[in-house]
Every structure is written in C-alpha cells, then in structure tokens.
Amino acid sequence: MKTFSHVSLSPRALASAGGGPHDLDACRRGTLALVAAGARIPVFVGHAPGGTADGGPQWQGVDGSLTVDDRSPRPVGWLEDVTQTAAGSLAVELTIDDPHVAQRVAAGELRFTSPELRPQYITPHGERIGPAIAHIALTERPLVADQLPLRPVPRGWGEIPSPRNTGEPLMTTHLDPAAEAVDALAPADEAQQQSAAVESDAPAAAAASHDDLAPLEPTSAADVFAARQRLADRIRGSKRLPKGLRERLCQAVETVQLSGDAAAEAMLPIADAVELIEAAVPAHWALTDESLESPSHPQGEGFFQAAGDQLSDDDAARIAAEQLAATGFGPR
C-alpha cells in the first residue's frame, strides 16, 4: 500500500458552470460526511461507465465488511482524506492497495486523478448527503484543468488522523514488502532498476502552479471555513459600516482568497475593494457642504410657496422624489 497526494480539482474547472471555491468546499464537506456515515470512496483505474450509478461509495458495515457493488470496477485503492487549499482547490490523499497500480503511478504511467462528483447520496440509514465525490479515477492524462502529476506523500509527514477517527495512521511511506521485493535472480543492473522504480517519485512537471507547490497541511478546509465564518460575523456585528457595505463584504468573504498561514487572513485586492465600496457607499456621502447649502430646487425655495397650491398631488410627489434623490437618500 502506498499513499499519494494530488491537487485534483481547482475552482477554474468549475468556472464555466458558474461554480467556485464554495462549491468545492460543499463537495469536500459532503464527502467527509459520507465517510463519517460509513462509506468508503473507491479509487479506480479509469472511470466507471458514464451515465450510470456504478462506481459509487461502498458502505462499511458494523463488522467492518464492505457492501461491494458488483457492477463497479474493482477498486485499486481508497480516498483517505480530502482538504481544500488556500487557493480553493480540492486536494485528495489516496492509498493504493494494488502493488502493480502503485508502481504504475510511481513510474508515471498513471499520473493524474479525475474525481467523479454526484449531487446526492442516500445512506443505508436514509440520510441524504451531497454533493460528494463518488469515486476517484486514475488517468494517464489530465481530464480537468490545472493538474500536475500525482506525487507520493513525502517522508517525514508522520501520521495524519483518520477522518473516521480510528486513530490509525493513514499515511504510509513505503510499499508493502511484497511490492518492494526485488527478483534475486535478476542481473544486478535490472535489480537496481526494479528497486529504483519502487522508490521513485512521480515525474517532475515542466511547470508548476501555485496550488501544487503549496503544502496541503497548513490550511485545511475546516480552517478556511472557520476563518470565513469569523470574518463574516465580525462584519455583520459592525455598527460603523453601512448595511449595504456589510452585505457586500459578507458576500465577498465567500470567495475572497485567504492566506495559507495559520492566521488565514483574508486578502481582498485593492481594485476589488474600491469597486465594492463604490457600489455600497450612499450617494449623499459624495456631496460637499456647498452642494448641501444650495437650494434643493433650481428656482429656489420660493417656488414651492408661489406654486404649491397649483401643483397636483402627482406633481408634488414627483418633485419631492427628485429632491430626495438629489440628496443621495432616495432610491438609486
């Protein structure tokens, strides 16, 4: 068994459908909820047949046995954890149980992942959970945007808690002895090549993206969600910000990029901040003292004294609305 990590799905992959980081976070939470309910998310070589229900989660009974769907391909491994990077992408950690497939991944034959997303699952207890990852497909080429190859979990990461709270380590740093075995009868050069194939990392890519270079562990999706909640609560509780500005800031919190450190500070570009404030600040804030001192009507206040009795109710209402709009307090 060997564990690999991969930045599997970025917000850009969902942009054409109007999705974003919040949708990926919902998928992450749904997937972990399935795991907590007793499901295991399988890893396949390639996708299950399209347009079918094949390749979904396999449910774990009280005795630890799995309810295997006979229609599904044979799982070669399992999804152990899913997190969200600081840039909003989904990062997956997979254990590959099949030694042959693990060596194919290490050798660069299977270099990418493709998560199958489903809107909802019903657990054996009748609970509806979703959206969630149905399965992870190992592929020879990237099927979604912004992917670099799989990489083995680096040595020295130590044990990572199981999402099922079993207390067992999910991260392994070596293949099983059977997979590491080298043919003793093979020539020396061939034996060295076999050993190197087992220990080799995924092939290096020609270019790197921010998501793949950023470590997965400092900012978990739970930290990101908590940071967004704290910031939104602080904005809603502010008595010194206009209501419109508070509403727009809370909307921005859902998509604003967070720093990757433990503090998880929100980073809103200055240009975006200017646009947001311009859309929210009341118009009367832009009026000068001189403009407020000038008569509200071009003909002066005497206009209403002389012509007030001659105005219809509709005309009076229209003029009053124009006056109110000129001060910045009326409908915009």
N, C-alpha and C positions, 0 to 999 in steps of 0.2 A: 504494500500500500504506500502511495506517495501523495503528498498534498501539493496542490498548485494554487496560485492566486492569479486573478485576472480582472482588469477593469473591463467589464463585459458590455455595459450599455451606458452611453452618455446622453445628456439631455438633447444634444443635437440630433440624435437618432429619432427622437420623438417630435422634433420641431415641425416637421411637415404635417403632422396630425394635430398640431396645437398643444402638444404636451410639453412638460418641463420638469425641473428637479422635484417639484412637489408630487408629480405623478410617479416618479421613480421612488420617492420616499414612501408613498402609499403602497407601492408594489413590494418594497422591502418589508414594511410592517405586516402586510398580508402574508408574505412568505414565512416570516418568523412565527406568525400566528398559526399557520398550518403545521409548522414543525412542533410548536408547543402543544398542538392538539393531537399529536401522534403520527404525523405524516413524515415521510422521507422523500426528498425531492431527488429523482434519479438523474444520473448523467449517462448519456448515450453517445455512441459514435454516429453522428448524423441525427437528423430529426425523425420523429415518428411521422407516419403518413399524414400529409396535410389535410385539414378539413375533418379530422376525426377526433374522438376523445382519447385516443391512445396516447401513451406517454405521460400520463398524469402522476400526481403523488401516489405513493404506495403507503398504505396505512399500517401502523405498527400496533399490534395487539398488546394486551396486558402482559402476556408471556414473552414479549419481545419479537414474536414472529411477524412477518410482513404479509399483507394481502396483496399478492402479485397479480397484476393484470396480464393474462395470457396473451392478449393482443399486442402488448407493448414489446419493443425490442428488449434485449437483455441488458439491464443496467451494468455499466462498467465501473461505476462509482456513484458518489452521492454529494449533494450540496451540503456543506457543513456550516457555512455562515454566509451572510450577505450584509454588507455595510454600504454606506454612502460616503464618497469622498468629499473634500471641501468644495470641489467644483460641481457637485451634484450627481456624479456618475455612480452607477451601481458597481460595486466590486464584490466578486464572489470568491469563495475559497472551496476548493473541490478536493475530495480524496478519491483517488483512482485505485480501485481494488484489483483490477485486472493487470498483472505484471506486464503483459505484452502491450497493452494500450498505454501504460505508464511509460514504457520505453519508447513507444512511438511519439508520445508527447515530448519526452526529453530529447529525442532525436530530431524534433522539428517537423515530423510528418503531420501531426495534428497540432496546429499552432494557435487556434482561435476557439472562442466559445460563442454560442448563439442561444440566448435564453428564450424559451417559449413562454409567453405571457398569456394568462387566461383571466377573464373578468371576475370569475367567482367559482368557488368550490363549496360543496355541501359535505360536511364531515359526517362520519358514521353516527354522530350524536344529533345531527340535524342542524348544526350551526353553519351559517353562511359566512364564508371568509373570502375576501378578494379585494382588489386584484392581487395576483400572486404569480410566482414563477411555477410553471407546470413541470418543466424539465430543462436541463442544460444540454445542448448538443455540442460535441467536439467536432470542429470542422477544419478542413485543410486551408481554407481561405476565409477572410472576414466576410460575414453576411450583414453586418451592421457597421455604422460609421465609427471612426475614431478608435480603432482597436490596434493594439500592438500584441505580439505573441504572448502566450501563457508563460509564466515563469514559476520555477519551483519556489516553495517557501524558503527564505534564507535561513541558514543555520544560525542559531543563537536567539531566535524569536521566543523560544521557550513554549510553555503550554498556554493555550488560549481556551478560556472557559467554553463549555458546550452550550449552545442555545437551549438544549433540553435540560440543562442544569444537572447533568450526570456527574460532573466533577472530573470526567475523563479528558485527557488531552486530545484535542482534535488535530493538532499539528504534528506531523512526523517528518523527520529529516532524512530518513533512509528508506530504501525499498526493502521489502521482506527478504529474508535470506535466500529464499528460492529464486527471487528475481535478481539478486545480486550475484548468484552463483556464476562462476566462470568455468567454461569447459576446460578441465585439467589436461585433456588430451590435445587441445588445440595448440598450434605453434605459439611461441612467445609473443610475436607481434600481434597475432589475432586475439590472444587472450588480453593483451593490453588494450586493444581496440574495444573488446567487449566491455571491459571494466570502465573504460572512458565513456562508452555510450550510456552506461547506467548512471555515472556520476555527473554527466554533462548537464549544463543548464540549457534553457530554451535559447534558440539562436537570437543573437542581438539584432535589433532592428536598425534600419538606416537612419531613422529619425525618431525622436521621442516627443510625446505630448506631455502637457502639464499633469494630466491625470495619471499617466503611467509612471512618471518619475516621482510623484508624491507618495510617501509611505501611506499604507492603508490604516495603520493602527492609531495615529494620534487623534483623528477626528472621526468618531463613529457617527452613524446616522442618529443615534439616540442623543449624542452631544449636540448635533446640529439642530435637531428638533427642540431640545431644551433651550438652546441659545435663542432660537427664533421666538419661542414662547415668552421667555423673559423680556426680550426686546419689545414684543408686541404688547405685553402687559404694562411695561413702562410707558409706552406711547399712549395707550388708552387711558392711563391714570394721570397723564399730564394735564394740568389745569391751565397752563400758559400757552398751549397750542390751539389754534382754531380747530373746530370739529372737522372741517373739510381736510385740513392738513393731516390731522390724526388718522383719518380714514385712509388717505392715500399712502401715508407712511406704513400703516399696518398691511396694506396690500403689497407694498414693496418688500416688506420683511419676508414674504413667502418665497421670493425669488432672488433676493439680493445675495451676492456671494459672501461667504464667511471665511475668515482667516483659518488657516489649518492648525493653529496652536490651541492649547487647552482653553484659552480665554474665548475663542470663537467670536471675535469681534466682527460686526457687520461692516462691509466695505461698499459704500454707495458712491459711484463715480460722481465727480463734481457736476458734469454736464447733466446727468440724470437728476441730481438733486435740484439744480436750477429749474429744469423742466417741471419737476414735481411741485416745487414751491410756486412757480408761476401759475400752475393750474389750480392751486388751492388757496392762495392768498386772496382775501377780499379786495375788490377793485378800489374801495374807498381808501385803502392803505396807500395807494399811489397818488392820491390827491394832496396838493400842497395847501398850506394855510391860506395863501392868497386865493386859490380857487374856491375854498370853502367860504371865504368872506364875500365873494361876488354874489350878486342876486341870483336866485335859482332860476328865474325866468329872464330871457333876453330883454324884455320890456320893463323889467323891474317889478318890485312888489306892488306898485300902484296898478298893475294890470289886473290883479285879482279884485282890488277894491272898486275899479271902474267897471269891469266887465263880468264880475262874479254873478250878478243877477241875470245876465244874458246867456250864461252857459247852461247847456243841458247836463243832465247827470252823467251821460256817457262822455261828453267832452271834459267835464271836470275830473272824472276818473282817469281819462287818458292823460291829461296834463299832470295830475298827481303822480301817475305811474312814471311819466317822463322825468319828473323832478326826483323821484326816489331812485330811478336808475342812474341819474347823473351823479348822485352822491356815492354810488357803489353799493348801496344796501338793497337794491331791487333785484329782481330775477336777472340771471346772467344768460 
